Amino acid sequence: MKTKIALITGGYTGEAEVSFKSSAFVYSQLDQDKYDIYQITITQDSWFYVSDSGIKVPINKENFTLALDNSIIKFDLAFIMVHGFPW
């Protein structure tokens, strides 16, 4: 079973654009044979994951899980690439 990584990106300020670039680089460097990588976007309005089919799936902020494909994803690690707020 692969380690599940939440690659957290975005933020509440204009610095979010830098965060998206940084997280794209990190994503490209992580070994996808070893890790299941879920890019989690944080905005002022919501925290979400975009599925392969382009659907925004909200993150449960109470326990930081993701309901996806009839299962609950619990992350093993979080790689935080947020620039600016929230920190």
PDB file of N, CA, C and O in Angstrom:
ATOM      1  N   MET A   1       0.836  -1.175   0.000  1.00  0.00           N
ATOM      2  CA  MET A   1       0.000   0.000   0.000  1.00  0.00           C
ATOM      3  C   MET A   1       0.886   1.245   0.000  1.00  0.00           C
ATOM      4  O   MET A   1       1.852   1.330   0.758  1.00  0.00           O
ATOM      5  N   LYS A   2       0.548   2.201  -0.853  1.00  0.00           N
ATOM      6  CA  LYS A   2       1.336   3.424  -0.966  1.00  0.00           C
ATOM      7  C   LYS A   2       1.006   4.401   0.155  1.00  0.00           C
ATOM      8  O   LYS A   2      -0.108   4.423   0.680  1.00  0.00           O
ATOM      9  N   THR A   3       1.995   5.203   0.505  1.00  0.00           N
ATOM     10  CA  THR A   3       1.798   6.282   1.474  1.00  0.00           C
ATOM     11  C   THR A   3       0.940   7.360   0.821  1.00  0.00           C
ATOM     12  O   THR A   3       1.181   7.740  -0.325  1.00  0.00           O
ATOM     13  N   LYS A   4      -0.063   7.853   1.551  1.00  0.00           N
ATOM     14  CA  LYS A   4      -0.963   8.888   1.038  1.00  0.00           C
ATOM     15  C   LYS A   4      -0.462  10.256   1.513  1.00  0.00           C
ATOM     16  O   LYS A   4      -0.364  10.517   2.712  1.00  0.00           O
ATOM     17  N   ILE A   5      -0.149  11.112   0.553  1.00  0.00           N
ATOM     18  CA  ILE A   5       0.380  12.441   0.857  1.00  0.00           C
ATOM     19  C   ILE A   5      -0.625  13.503   0.442  1.00  0.00           C
ATOM     20  O   ILE A   5      -1.127  13.501  -0.682  1.00  0.00           O
ATOM     21  N   ALA A   6      -0.911  14.415   1.373  1.00  0.00           N
ATOM     22  CA  ALA A   6      -1.692  15.610   1.059  1.00  0.00           C
ATOM     23  C   ALA A   6      -0.681  16.697   0.709  1.00  0.00           C
ATOM     24  O   ALA A   6       0.078  17.141   1.571  1.00  0.00           O
ATOM     25  N   LEU A   7      -0.669  17.124  -0.543  1.00  0.00           N
ATOM     26  CA  LEU A   7       0.191  18.212  -0.991  1.00  0.00           C
ATOM     27  C   LEU A   7      -0.668  19.470  -0.948  1.00  0.00           C
ATOM     28  O   LEU A   7      -1.481  19.717  -1.839  1.00  0.00           O
ATOM     29  N   ILE A   8      -0.473  20.254   0.101  1.00  0.00           N
ATOM     30  CA  ILE A   8      -1.371  21.367   0.389  1.00  0.00           C
ATOM     31  C   ILE A   8      -0.834  22.638  -0.262  1.00  0.00           C
ATOM     32  O   ILE A   8       0.323  23.010  -0.067  1.00  0.00           O
ATOM     33  N   THR A   9      -1.693  23.296  -1.037  1.00  0.00           N
ATOM     34  CA  THR A   9      -1.283  24.456  -1.824  1.00  0.00           C
ATOM     35  C   THR A   9      -2.345  25.544  -1.773  1.00  0.00           C
ATOM     36  O   THR A   9      -3.466  25.319  -1.317  1.00  0.00           O
ATOM     37  N   GLY A  10      -1.973  26.724  -2.247  1.00  0.00           N
ATOM     38  CA  GLY A  10      -2.913  27.838  -2.288  1.00  0.00           C
ATOM     39  C   GLY A  10      -2.653  28.823  -1.172  1.00  0.00           C
ATOM     40  O   GLY A  10      -1.505  29.128  -0.851  1.00  0.00           O
ATOM     41  N   GLY A  11      -3.716  29.313  -0.587  1.00  0.00           N
ATOM     42  CA  GLY A  11      -3.618  30.293   0.480  1.00  0.00           C
ATOM     43  C   GLY A  11      -4.666  31.380   0.303  1.00  0.00           C
ATOM     44  O   GLY A  11      -5.487  31.335  -0.613  1.00  0.00           O
ATOM     45  N   TYR A  12      -4.618  32.350   1.196  1.00  0.00           N
ATOM     46  CA  TYR A  12      -5.644  33.396   1.216  1.00  0.00           C
ATOM     47  C   TYR A  12      -5.175  34.711   0.610  1.00  0.00           C
ATOM     48  O   TYR A  12      -5.938  35.676   0.591  1.00  0.00           O
ATOM     49  N   THR A  13      -3.951  34.777   0.117  1.00  0.00           N
ATOM     50  CA  THR A  13      -3.412  36.028  -0.410  1.00  0.00           C
ATOM     51  C   THR A  13      -2.950  35.835  -1.854  1.00  0.00           C
ATOM     52  O   THR A  13      -3.073  34.748  -2.419  1.00  0.00           O
ATOM     53  N   GLY A  14      -2.424  36.896  -2.433  1.00  0.00           N
ATOM     54  CA  GLY A  14      -1.879  36.828  -3.778  1.00  0.00           C
ATOM     55  C   GLY A  14      -0.682  35.904  -3.881  1.00  0.00           C
ATOM     56  O   GLY A  14      -0.292  35.511  -4.980  1.00  0.00           O
ATOM     57  N   GLU A  15      -0.096  35.555  -2.746  1.00  0.00           N
ATOM     58  CA  GLU A  15       1.035  34.639  -2.744  1.00  0.00           C
ATOM     59  C   GLU A  15       0.623  33.211  -3.101  1.00  0.00           C
ATOM     60  O   GLU A  15       1.477  32.341  -3.276  1.00  0.00           O
ATOM     61  N   ALA A  16      -0.665  32.974  -3.206  1.00  0.00           N
ATOM     62  CA  ALA A  16      -1.149  31.641  -3.576  1.00  0.00           C
ATOM     63  C   ALA A  16      -0.588  31.218  -4.935  1.00  0.00           C
ATOM     64  O   ALA A  16      -0.325  30.035  -5.153  1.00  0.00           O
ATOM     65  N   GLU A  17      -0.406  32.163  -5.842  1.00  0.00           N
ATOM     66  CA  GLU A  17       0.136  31.827  -7.168  1.00  0.00           C
ATOM     67  C   GLU A  17       1.535  31.228  -7.045  1.00  0.00           C
ATOM     68  O   GLU A  17       1.876  30.307  -7.787  1.00  0.00           O
ATOM     69  N   VAL A  18       2.346  31.735  -6.124  1.00  0.00           N
ATOM     70  CA  VAL A  18       3.677  31.182  -5.891  1.00  0.00           C
ATOM     71  C   VAL A  18       3.538  29.770  -5.333  1.00  0.00           C
ATOM     72  O   VAL A  18       4.293  28.868  -5.698  1.00  0.00           O
ATOM     73  N   SER A  19       2.574  29.593  -4.456  1.00  0.00           N
ATOM     74  CA  SER A  19       2.323  28.283  -3.857  1.00  0.00           C
ATOM     75  C   SER A  19       1.974  27.244  -4.920  1.00  0.00           C
ATOM     76  O   SER A  19       2.464  26.115  -4.871  1.00  0.00           O
ATOM     77  N   PHE A  20       1.132  27.619  -5.877  1.00  0.00           N
ATOM     78  CA  PHE A  20       0.746  26.683  -6.937  1.00  0.00           C
ATOM     79  C   PHE A  20       1.962  26.251  -7.756  1.00  0.00           C
ATOM     80  O   PHE A  20       2.087  25.081  -8.118  1.00  0.00           O
ATOM     81  N   LYS A  21       2.848  27.190  -8.044  1.00  0.00           N
ATOM     82  CA  LYS A  21       4.065  26.862  -8.799  1.00  0.00           C
ATOM     83  C   LYS A  21       4.978  25.954  -7.984  1.00  0.00           C
ATOM     84  O   LYS A  21       5.534  24.989  -8.508  1.00  0.00           O
ATOM     85  N   SER A  22       5.129  26.268  -6.697  1.00  0.00           N
ATOM     86  CA  SER A  22       5.988  25.458  -5.828  1.00  0.00           C
ATOM     87  C   SER A  22       5.446  24.039  -5.704  1.00  0.00           C
ATOM     88  O   SER A  22       6.200  23.070  -5.792  1.00  0.00           O
ATOM     89  N   SER A  23       4.140  23.921  -5.501  1.00  0.00           N
ATOM     90  CA  SER A  23       3.561  22.584  -5.327  1.00  0.00           C
ATOM     91  C   SER A  23       3.610  21.792  -6.625  1.00  0.00           C
ATOM     92  O   SER A  23       3.743  20.569  -6.589  1.00  0.00           O
ATOM     93  N   ALA A  24       3.506  22.461  -7.771  1.00  0.00           N
ATOM     94  CA  ALA A  24       3.618  21.750  -9.050  1.00  0.00           C
ATOM     95  C   ALA A  24       5.018  21.153  -9.192  1.00  0.00           C
ATOM     96  O   ALA A  24       5.170  20.033  -9.680  1.00  0.00           O
ATOM     97  N   PHE A  25       6.039  21.899  -8.765  1.00  0.00           N
ATOM     98  CA  PHE A  25       7.398  21.380  -8.813  1.00  0.00           C
ATOM     99  C   PHE A  25       7.551  20.186  -7.873  1.00  0.00           C
ATOM    100  O   PHE A  25       8.093  19.150  -8.259  1.00  0.00           O
ATOM    101  N   VAL A  26       7.069  20.336  -6.632  1.00  0.00           N
ATOM    102  CA  VAL A  26       7.172  19.242  -5.662  1.00  0.00           C
ATOM    103  C   VAL A  26       6.446  18.009  -6.190  1.00  0.00           C
ATOM    104  O   VAL A  26       6.972  16.899  -6.100  1.00  0.00           O
ATOM    105  N   TYR A  27       5.255  18.184  -6.737  1.00  0.00           N
ATOM    106  CA  TYR A  27       4.487  17.071  -7.298  1.00  0.00           C
ATOM    107  C   TYR A  27       5.307  16.334  -8.360  1.00  0.00           C
ATOM    108  O   TYR A  27       5.326  15.104  -8.403  1.00  0.00           O
ATOM    109  N   SER A  28       5.980  17.103  -9.208  1.00  0.00           N
ATOM    110  CA  SER A  28       6.756  16.485 -10.292  1.00  0.00           C
ATOM    111  C   SER A  28       7.959  15.699  -9.776  1.00  0.00           C
ATOM    112  O   SER A  28       8.477  14.826 -10.472  1.00  0.00           O
ATOM    113  N   GLN A  29       8.406  16.006  -8.558  1.00  0.00           N
ATOM    114  CA  GLN A  29       9.581  15.350  -8.002  1.00  0.00           C
ATOM    115  C   GLN A  29       9.263  14.142  -7.122  1.00  0.00           C
ATOM    116  O   GLN A  29      10.141  13.323  -6.854  1.00  0.00           O
ATOM    117  N   LEU A  30       8.023  14.029  -6.677  1.00  0.00           N
ATOM    118  CA  LEU A  30       7.638  12.901  -5.821  1.00  0.00           C
ATOM    119  C   LEU A  30       7.444  11.634  -6.656  1.00  0.00           C
ATOM    120  O   LEU A  30       6.904  11.683  -7.761  1.00  0.00           O
ATOM    121  N   ASP A  31       7.882  10.525  -6.124  1.00  0.00           N
ATOM    122  CA  ASP A  31       7.799   9.239  -6.818  1.00  0.00           C
ATOM    123  C   ASP A  31       6.369   8.695  -6.724  1.00  0.00           C
ATOM    124  O   ASP A  31       5.936   8.243  -5.664  1.00  0.00           O
ATOM    125  N   GLN A  32       5.654   8.745  -7.832  1.00  0.00           N
ATOM    126  CA  GLN A  32       4.258   8.314  -7.835  1.00  0.00           C
ATOM    127  C   GLN A  32       4.112   6.799  -7.776  1.00  0.00           C
ATOM    128  O   GLN A  32       3.001   6.292  -7.618  1.00  0.00           O
ATOM    129  N   ASP A  33       5.214   6.072  -7.899  1.00  0.00           N
ATOM    130  CA  ASP A  33       5.171   4.627  -7.683  1.00  0.00           C
ATOM    131  C   ASP A  33       5.156   4.304  -6.190  1.00  0.00           C
ATOM    132  O   ASP A  33       4.696   3.235  -5.788  1.00  0.00           O
ATOM    133  N   LYS A  34       5.657   5.226  -5.372  1.00  0.00           N
ATOM    134  CA  LYS A  34       5.711   5.033  -3.924  1.00  0.00           C
ATOM    135  C   LYS A  34       4.577   5.742  -3.181  1.00  0.00           C
ATOM    136  O   LYS A  34       4.177   5.315  -2.098  1.00  0.00           O
ATOM    137  N   TYR A  35       4.055   6.834  -3.774  1.00  0.00           N
ATOM    138  CA  TYR A  35       3.111   7.688  -3.058  1.00  0.00           C
ATOM    139  C   TYR A  35       1.839   7.930  -3.859  1.00  0.00           C
ATOM    140  O   TYR A  35       1.875   8.076  -5.081  1.00  0.00           O
ATOM    141  N   ASP A  36       0.712   7.969  -3.149  1.00  0.00           N
ATOM    142  CA  ASP A  36      -0.528   8.497  -3.708  1.00  0.00           C
ATOM    143  C   ASP A  36      -0.565   9.956  -3.284  1.00  0.00           C
ATOM    144  O   ASP A  36      -0.620  10.257  -2.092  1.00  0.00           O
ATOM    145  N   ILE A  37      -0.535  10.855  -4.245  1.00  0.00           N
ATOM    146  CA  ILE A  37      -0.412  12.286  -3.959  1.00  0.00           C
ATOM    147  C   ILE A  37      -1.737  12.966  -4.278  1.00  0.00           C
ATOM    148  O   ILE A  37      -2.269  12.841  -5.381  1.00  0.00           O
ATOM    149  N   TYR A  38      -2.255  13.683  -3.294  1.00  0.00           N
ATOM    150  CA  TYR A  38      -3.518  14.403  -3.434  1.00  0.00           C
ATOM    151  C   TYR A  38      -3.222  15.889  -3.254  1.00  0.00           C
ATOM    152  O   TYR A  38      -2.870  16.326  -2.159  1.00  0.00           O
ATOM    153  N   GLN A  39      -3.366  16.663  -4.326  1.00  0.00           N
ATOM    154  CA  GLN A  39      -3.127  18.089  -4.220  1.00  0.00           C
ATOM    155  C   GLN A  39      -4.373  18.739  -3.634  1.00  0.00           C
ATOM    156  O   GLN A  39      -5.441  18.745  -4.247  1.00  0.00           O
ATOM    157  N   ILE A  40      -4.211  19.281  -2.442  1.00  0.00           N
ATOM    158  CA  ILE A  40      -5.310  19.925  -1.724  1.00  0.00           C
ATOM    159  C   ILE A  40      -5.158  21.433  -1.865  1.00  0.00           C
ATOM    160  O   ILE A  40      -4.126  21.997  -1.500  1.00  0.00           O
ATOM    161  N   THR A  41      -6.177  22.075  -2.391  1.00  0.00           N
ATOM    162  CA  THR A  41      -6.147  23.520  -2.592  1.00  0.00           C
ATOM    163  C   THR A  41      -6.912  24.208  -1.470  1.00  0.00           C
ATOM    164  O   THR A  41      -8.025  23.822  -1.116  1.00  0.00           O
ATOM    165  N   ILE A  42      -6.277  25.240  -0.923  1.00  0.00           N
ATOM    166  CA  ILE A  42      -6.897  26.052   0.119  1.00  0.00           C
ATOM    167  C   ILE A  42      -7.165  27.438  -0.458  1.00  0.00           C
ATOM    168  O   ILE A  42      -6.255  28.097  -0.959  1.00  0.00           O
ATOM    169  N   THR A  43      -8.422  27.872  -0.382  1.00  0.00           N
ATOM    170  CA  THR A  43      -8.803  29.229  -0.750  1.00  0.00           C
ATOM    171  C   THR A  43      -9.603  29.804   0.406  1.00  0.00           C
ATOM    172  O   THR A  43      -9.928  29.094   1.357  1.00  0.00           O
ATOM    173  N   GLN A  44      -9.916  31.074   0.326  1.00  0.00           N
ATOM    174  CA  GLN A  44     -10.738  31.672   1.385  1.00  0.00           C
ATOM    175  C   GLN A  44     -12.116  31.036   1.439  1.00  0.00           C
ATOM    176  O   GLN A  44     -12.734  30.976   2.502  1.00  0.00           O
ATOM    177  N   ASP A  45     -12.597  30.565   0.304  1.00  0.00           N
ATOM    178  CA  ASP A  45     -13.944  30.004   0.229  1.00  0.00           C
ATOM    179  C   ASP A  45     -14.028  28.533   0.604  1.00  0.00           C
ATOM    180  O   ASP A  45     -15.038  28.088   1.148  1.00  0.00           O
ATOM    181  N   SER A  46     -12.960  27.766   0.315  1.00  0.00           N
ATOM    182  CA  SER A  46     -13.051  26.323   0.560  1.00  0.00           C
ATOM    183  C   SER A  46     -11.684  25.655   0.526  1.00  0.00           C
ATOM    184  O   SER A  46     -10.696  26.220   0.055  1.00  0.00           O
ATOM    185  N   TRP A  47     -11.665  24.439   1.038  1.00  0.00           N
ATOM    186  CA  TRP A  47     -10.510  23.536   0.945  1.00  0.00           C
ATOM    187  C   TRP A  47     -11.010  22.356   0.130  1.00  0.00           C
ATOM    188  O   TRP A  47     -12.044  21.771   0.453  1.00  0.00           O
ATOM    189  N   PHE A  48     -10.270  21.994  -0.947  1.00  0.00           N
ATOM    190  CA  PHE A  48     -10.793  20.960  -1.824  1.00  0.00           C
ATOM    191  C   PHE A  48      -9.687  20.232  -2.575  1.00  0.00           C
ATOM    192  O   PHE A  48      -8.544  20.683  -2.654  1.00  0.00           O
ATOM    193  N   TYR A  49     -10.079  19.085  -3.123  1.00  0.00           N
ATOM    194  CA  TYR A  49      -9.264  18.275  -4.014  1.00  0.00           C
ATOM    195  C   TYR A  49     -10.008  18.218  -5.343  1.00  0.00           C
ATOM    196  O   TYR A  49     -11.232  18.088  -5.356  1.00  0.00           O
ATOM    197  N   VAL A  50      -9.295  18.311  -6.455  1.00  0.00           N
ATOM    198  CA  VAL A  50      -9.924  18.179  -7.763  1.00  0.00           C
ATOM    199  C   VAL A  50      -9.644  16.768  -8.271  1.00  0.00           C
ATOM    200  O   VAL A  50      -8.491  16.384  -8.470  1.00  0.00           O
ATOM    201  N   SER A  51     -10.709  16.005  -8.474  1.00  0.00           N
ATOM    202  CA  SER A  51     -10.576  14.608  -8.919  1.00  0.00           C
ATOM    203  C   SER A  51     -10.060  14.549 -10.357  1.00  0.00           C
ATOM    204  O   SER A  51     -10.016  15.565 -11.051  1.00  0.00           O
ATOM    205  N   ASP A  52      -9.675  13.364 -10.791  1.00  0.00           N
ATOM    206  CA  ASP A  52      -9.194  13.174 -12.162  1.00  0.00           C
ATOM    207  C   ASP A  52     -10.242  13.579 -13.195  1.00  0.00           C
ATOM    208  O   ASP A  52      -9.903  13.955 -14.317  1.00  0.00           O
ATOM    209  N   SER A  53     -11.511  13.501 -12.814  1.00  0.00           N
ATOM    210  CA  SER A  53     -12.588  13.893 -13.726  1.00  0.00           C
ATOM    211  C   SER A  53     -12.938  15.373 -13.623  1.00  0.00           C
ATOM    212  O   SER A  53     -13.885  15.833 -14.261  1.00  0.00           O
ATOM    213  N   GLY A  54     -12.167  16.134 -12.809  1.00  0.00           N
ATOM    214  CA  GLY A  54     -12.366  17.578 -12.716  1.00  0.00           C
ATOM    215  C   GLY A  54     -13.381  18.034 -11.689  1.00  0.00           C
ATOM    216  O   GLY A  54     -13.762  19.205 -11.672  1.00  0.00           O
ATOM    217  N   ILE A  55     -13.827  17.127 -10.830  1.00  0.00           N
ATOM    218  CA  ILE A  55     -14.825  17.475  -9.816  1.00  0.00           C
ATOM    219  C   ILE A  55     -14.124  17.931  -8.544  1.00  0.00           C
ATOM    220  O   ILE A  55     -13.204  17.274  -8.055  1.00  0.00           O
ATOM    221  N   LYS A  56     -14.577  19.077  -8.012  1.00  0.00           N
ATOM    222  CA  LYS A  56     -14.043  19.575  -6.741  1.00  0.00           C
ATOM    223  C   LYS A  56     -14.680  18.792  -5.599  1.00  0.00           C
ATOM    224  O   LYS A  56     -15.902  18.758  -5.461  1.00  0.00           O
ATOM    225  N   VAL A  57     -13.839  18.166  -4.787  1.00  0.00           N
ATOM    226  CA  VAL A  57     -14.315  17.378  -3.655  1.00  0.00           C
ATOM    227  C   VAL A  57     -13.841  18.085  -2.383  1.00  0.00           C
ATOM    228  O   VAL A  57     -12.637  18.260  -2.194  1.00  0.00           O
ATOM    229  N   PRO A  58     -14.765  18.494  -1.510  1.00  0.00           N
ATOM    230  CA  PRO A  58     -14.349  19.226  -0.308  1.00  0.00           C
ATOM    231  C   PRO A  58     -13.570  18.358   0.681  1.00  0.00           C
ATOM    232  O   PRO A  58     -13.792  17.152   0.787  1.00  0.00           O
ATOM    233  N   ILE A  59     -12.671  18.993   1.386  1.00  0.00           N
ATOM    234  CA  ILE A  59     -11.928  18.363   2.470  1.00  0.00           C
ATOM    235  C   ILE A  59     -12.740  18.514   3.745  1.00  0.00           C
ATOM    236  O   ILE A  59     -13.280  19.587   4.016  1.00  0.00           O
ATOM    237  N   ASN A  60     -12.829  17.460   4.521  1.00  0.00           N
ATOM    238  CA  ASN A  60     -13.465  17.540   5.830  1.00  0.00           C
ATOM    239  C   ASN A  60     -12.465  18.222   6.766  1.00  0.00           C
ATOM    240  O   ASN A  60     -11.462  17.617   7.143  1.00  0.00           O
ATOM    241  N   LYS A  61     -12.731  19.472   7.141  1.00  0.00           N
ATOM    242  CA  LYS A  61     -11.803  20.240   7.975  1.00  0.00           C
ATOM    243  C   LYS A  61     -11.753  19.736   9.415  1.00  0.00           C
ATOM    244  O   LYS A  61     -10.780  19.999  10.121  1.00  0.00           O
ATOM    245  N   GLU A  62     -12.770  19.026   9.858  1.00  0.00           N
ATOM    246  CA  GLU A  62     -12.782  18.535  11.243  1.00  0.00           C
ATOM    247  C   GLU A  62     -11.716  17.474  11.485  1.00  0.00           C
ATOM    248  O   GLU A  62     -11.108  17.433  12.554  1.00  0.00           O
ATOM    249  N   ASN A  63     -11.487  16.608  10.486  1.00  0.00           N
ATOM    250  CA  ASN A  63     -10.483  15.551  10.670  1.00  0.00           C
ATOM    251  C   ASN A  63      -9.520  15.443   9.487  1.00  0.00           C
ATOM    252  O   ASN A  63      -8.763  14.478   9.383  1.00  0.00           O
ATOM    253  N   PHE A  64      -9.553  16.425   8.609  1.00  0.00           N
ATOM    254  CA  PHE A  64      -8.700  16.510   7.414  1.00  0.00           C
ATOM    255  C   PHE A  64      -8.689  15.190   6.638  1.00  0.00           C
ATOM    256  O   PHE A  64      -7.646  14.563   6.449  1.00  0.00           O
ATOM    257  N   THR A  65      -9.870  14.796   6.202  1.00  0.00           N
ATOM    258  CA  THR A  65     -10.020  13.611   5.366  1.00  0.00           C
ATOM    259  C   THR A  65     -10.698  14.001   4.061  1.00  0.00           C
ATOM    260  O   THR A  65     -11.210  15.110   3.910  1.00  0.00           O
ATOM    261  N   LEU A  66     -10.689  13.066   3.130  1.00  0.00           N
ATOM    262  CA  LEU A  66     -11.256  13.277   1.810  1.00  0.00           C
ATOM    263  C   LEU A  66     -12.173  12.112   1.485  1.00  0.00           C
ATOM    264  O   LEU A  66     -11.737  10.961   1.484  1.00  0.00           O
ATOM    265  N   ALA A  67     -13.439  12.396   1.208  1.00  0.00           N
ATOM    266  CA  ALA A  67     -14.384  11.365   0.783  1.00  0.00           C
ATOM    267  C   ALA A  67     -14.298  11.260  -0.737  1.00  0.00           C
ATOM    268  O   ALA A  67     -14.710  12.169  -1.458  1.00  0.00           O
ATOM    269  N   LEU A  68     -13.758  10.137  -1.214  1.00  0.00           N
ATOM    270  CA  LEU A  68     -13.513   9.985  -2.646  1.00  0.00           C
ATOM    271  C   LEU A  68     -13.788   8.548  -3.063  1.00  0.00           C
ATOM    272  O   LEU A  68     -13.307   7.605  -2.435  1.00  0.00           O
ATOM    273  N   ASP A  69     -14.559   8.391  -4.117  1.00  0.00           N
ATOM    274  CA  ASP A  69     -14.852   7.062  -4.676  1.00  0.00           C
ATOM    275  C   ASP A  69     -15.371   6.086  -3.621  1.00  0.00           C
ATOM    276  O   ASP A  69     -14.884   4.961  -3.512  1.00  0.00           O
ATOM    277  N   ASN A  70     -16.349   6.520  -2.858  1.00  0.00           N
ATOM    278  CA  ASN A  70     -17.001   5.705  -1.831  1.00  0.00           C
ATOM    279  C   ASN A  70     -16.068   5.239  -0.725  1.00  0.00           C
ATOM    280  O   ASN A  70     -16.319   4.216  -0.087  1.00  0.00           O
ATOM    281  N   SER A  71     -14.989   5.987  -0.493  1.00  0.00           N
ATOM    282  CA  SER A  71     -14.106   5.679   0.632  1.00  0.00           C
ATOM    283  C   SER A  71     -13.616   6.987   1.257  1.00  0.00           C
ATOM    284  O   SER A  71     -13.721   8.060   0.664  1.00  0.00           O
ATOM    285  N   ILE A  72     -13.090   6.863   2.450  1.00  0.00           N
ATOM    286  CA  ILE A  72     -12.540   8.014   3.162  1.00  0.00           C
ATOM    287  C   ILE A  72     -11.024   7.917   3.117  1.00  0.00           C
ATOM    288  O   ILE A  72     -10.439   6.940   3.584  1.00  0.00           O
ATOM    289  N   ILE A  73     -10.397   8.937   2.552  1.00  0.00           N
ATOM    290  CA  ILE A  73      -8.943   8.986   2.468  1.00  0.00           C
ATOM    291  C   ILE A  73      -8.416   9.673   3.720  1.00  0.00           C
ATOM    292  O   ILE A  73      -8.763  10.818   4.009  1.00  0.00           O
ATOM    293  N   LYS A  74      -7.573   8.955   4.460  1.00  0.00           N
ATOM    294  CA  LYS A  74      -6.863   9.522   5.603  1.00  0.00           C
ATOM    295  C   LYS A  74      -5.410   9.630   5.199  1.00  0.00           C
ATOM    296  O   LYS A  74      -4.792   8.639   4.811  1.00  0.00           O
ATOM    297  N   PHE A  75      -4.867  10.819   5.288  1.00  0.00           N
ATOM    298  CA  PHE A  75      -3.511  11.064   4.821  1.00  0.00           C
ATOM    299  C   PHE A  75      -2.483  10.599   5.841  1.00  0.00           C
ATOM    300  O   PHE A  75      -2.680  10.724   7.050  1.00  0.00           O
ATOM    301  N   ASP A  76      -1.374  10.058   5.323  1.00  0.00           N
ATOM    302  CA  ASP A  76      -0.260   9.645   6.167  1.00  0.00           C
ATOM    303  C   ASP A  76       0.686  10.807   6.430  1.00  0.00           C
ATOM    304  O   ASP A  76       1.282  10.906   7.503  1.00  0.00           O
ATOM    305  N   LEU A  77       0.817  11.681   5.447  1.00  0.00           N
ATOM    306  CA  LEU A  77       1.726  12.827   5.533  1.00  0.00           C
ATOM    307  C   LEU A  77       1.086  14.041   4.889  1.00  0.00           C
ATOM    308  O   LEU A  77       0.233  13.913   4.010  1.00  0.00           O
ATOM    309  N   ALA A  78       1.502  15.219   5.332  1.00  0.00           N
ATOM    310  CA  ALA A  78       1.089  16.471   4.698  1.00  0.00           C
ATOM    311  C   ALA A  78       2.346  17.228   4.292  1.00  0.00           C
ATOM    312  O   ALA A  78       3.247  17.439   5.103  1.00  0.00           O
ATOM    313  N   PHE A  79       2.394  17.628   3.044  1.00  0.00           N
ATOM    314  CA  PHE A  79       3.491  18.429   2.520  1.00  0.00           C
ATOM    315  C   PHE A  79       2.883  19.812   2.287  1.00  0.00           C
ATOM    316  O   PHE A  79       2.131  20.008   1.332  1.00  0.00           O
ATOM    317  N   ILE A  80       3.205  20.765   3.153  1.00  0.00           N
ATOM    318  CA  ILE A  80       2.540  22.062   3.143  1.00  0.00           C
ATOM    319  C   ILE A  80       3.338  23.052   2.300  1.00  0.00           C
ATOM    320  O   ILE A  80       4.464  23.413   2.640  1.00  0.00           O
ATOM    321  N   MET A  81       2.732  23.481   1.195  1.00  0.00           N
ATOM    322  CA  MET A  81       3.366  24.418   0.274  1.00  0.00           C
ATOM    323  C   MET A  81       2.604  25.742   0.216  1.00  0.00           C
ATOM    324  O   MET A  81       2.668  26.450  -0.789  1.00  0.00           O
ATOM    325  N   VAL A  82       1.894  26.073   1.271  1.00  0.00           N
ATOM    326  CA  VAL A  82       1.119  27.314   1.327  1.00  0.00           C
ATOM    327  C   VAL A  82       2.073  28.480   1.543  1.00  0.00           C
ATOM    328  O   VAL A  82       2.955  28.423   2.400  1.00  0.00           O
ATOM    329  N   HIS A  83       1.889  29.543   0.756  1.00  0.00           N
ATOM    330  CA  HIS A  83       2.631  30.784   0.931  1.00  0.00           C
ATOM    331  C   HIS A  83       1.644  31.824   1.441  1.00  0.00           C
ATOM    332  O   HIS A  83       0.553  31.956   0.887  1.00  0.00           O
ATOM    333  N   GLY A  84       2.001  32.557   2.475  1.00  0.00           N
ATOM    334  CA  GLY A  84       1.087  33.536   3.047  1.00  0.00           C
ATOM    335  C   GLY A  84       0.098  32.872   3.980  1.00  0.00           C
ATOM    336  O   GLY A  84       0.392  31.821   4.549  1.00  0.00           O
ATOM    337  N   PHE A  85      -1.064  33.466   4.144  1.00  0.00           N
ATOM    338  CA  PHE A  85      -2.081  32.974   5.062  1.00  0.00           C
ATOM    339  C   PHE A  85      -2.888  31.865   4.411  1.00  0.00           C
ATOM    340  O   PHE A  85      -2.980  31.894   3.184  1.00  0.00           O
ATOM    341  N   PRO A  86      -3.478  30.899   5.080  1.00  0.00           N
ATOM    342  CA  PRO A  86      -3.266  30.638   6.507  1.00  0.00           C
ATOM    343  C   PRO A  86      -1.947  29.901   6.727  1.00  0.00           C
ATOM    344  O   PRO A  86      -1.477  29.200   5.831  1.00  0.00           O
ATOM    345  N   TRP A  87      -1.370  30.044   7.861  1.00  0.00           N
ATOM    346  CA  TRP A  87      -0.139  29.322   8.190  1.00  0.00           C
ATOM    347  C   TRP A  87      -0.301  28.489   9.369  1.00  0.00           C
ATOM    348  O   TRP A  87       0.642  27.814   9.782  1.00  0.00           O
TER     349      TRP A  87
END
